[in-house]
């Protein structure tokens, strides 16, 4: 799926991706970058959607 990073906190290591009005939670471990895992607000990304006990989650987040 494709979405836009709604927010990401380097300090806390997590953020949210907006995709068609649904927020997907992700952590720094889900960001697929070789160097320091980081995303910026407004960045377009692709990801694998999942559903956990806490709600929607994004796995394997890649910059577009």
C-alpha positions as CSV (number, residue, x, y, z in Angstrom):
1,X,0.0,0.0,0.0
2,X,1.0,3.6,-0.4
3,X,0.6,6.4,2.2
4,X,2.0,9.6,3.6
5,X,3.9,9.9,6.9
6,X,1.6,11.8,9.2
7,X,4.0,12.0,12.1
8,X,7.3,10.5,13.3
9,X,9.2,11.1,16.5
10,X,12.9,10.2,16.4
11,X,13.0,10.6,20.1
12,X,10.2,8.0,20.7
13,X,11.0,5.9,17.7
14,X,7.5,5.6,16.3
15,X,5.0,7.4,14.0
16,X,1.9,7.1,11.9
17,X,1.2,6.8,8.2
18,X,-2.1,8.0,6.7
19,X,-3.5,5.8,4.0
20,X,-7.0,6.6,2.7
21,X,-8.1,8.1,6.0
22,X,-6.8,5.3,8.2
23,X,-3.7,5.8,10.5
24,X,-1.2,3.0,10.5
25,X,1.3,2.8,13.5
26,X,4.9,2.0,12.8
27,X,8.2,1.9,14.7
28,X,11.8,2.6,13.7
29,X,12.3,-1.2,13.4
30,X,9.7,-1.2,10.5
31,X,11.6,1.3,8.4
32,X,13.6,-0.5,5.7
33,X,16.7,1.8,5.3
34,X,20.3,0.7,5.5
35,X,21.4,3.6,7.5
36,X,19.7,5.4,10.4
37,X,16.0,4.5,10.2
38,X,14.0,7.8,9.9
39,X,11.0,9.2,8.2
40,X,9.9,12.8,7.7
41,X,6.4,14.2,7.9
42,X,4.8,14.4,4.4
43,X,7.1,11.7,3.0
44,X,5.4,9.2,0.6
45,X,6.0,5.6,1.6
46,X,5.0,2.1,0.7
47,X,4.3,-0.5,3.4
48,X,2.6,-3.8,4.2
49,X,-0.6,-3.3,6.3
50,X,-1.3,-5.5,9.3
51,X,-3.8,-5.5,12.1
52,X,-2.7,-6.1,15.7
53,X,-4.5,-6.1,19.0
54,X,-3.9,-2.4,19.2
55,X,-5.2,-1.5,15.7
56,X,-3.7,-1.0,12.3
57,X,0.1,-1.4,11.9
58,X,2.5,-0.8,9.0
59,X,5.4,-3.3,8.4
60,X,8.3,-3.0,5.9
61,X,8.1,0.8,5.4
62,X,10.0,2.0,2.3
63,X,10.5,5.5,1.1
64,X,9.0,6.1,-2.3
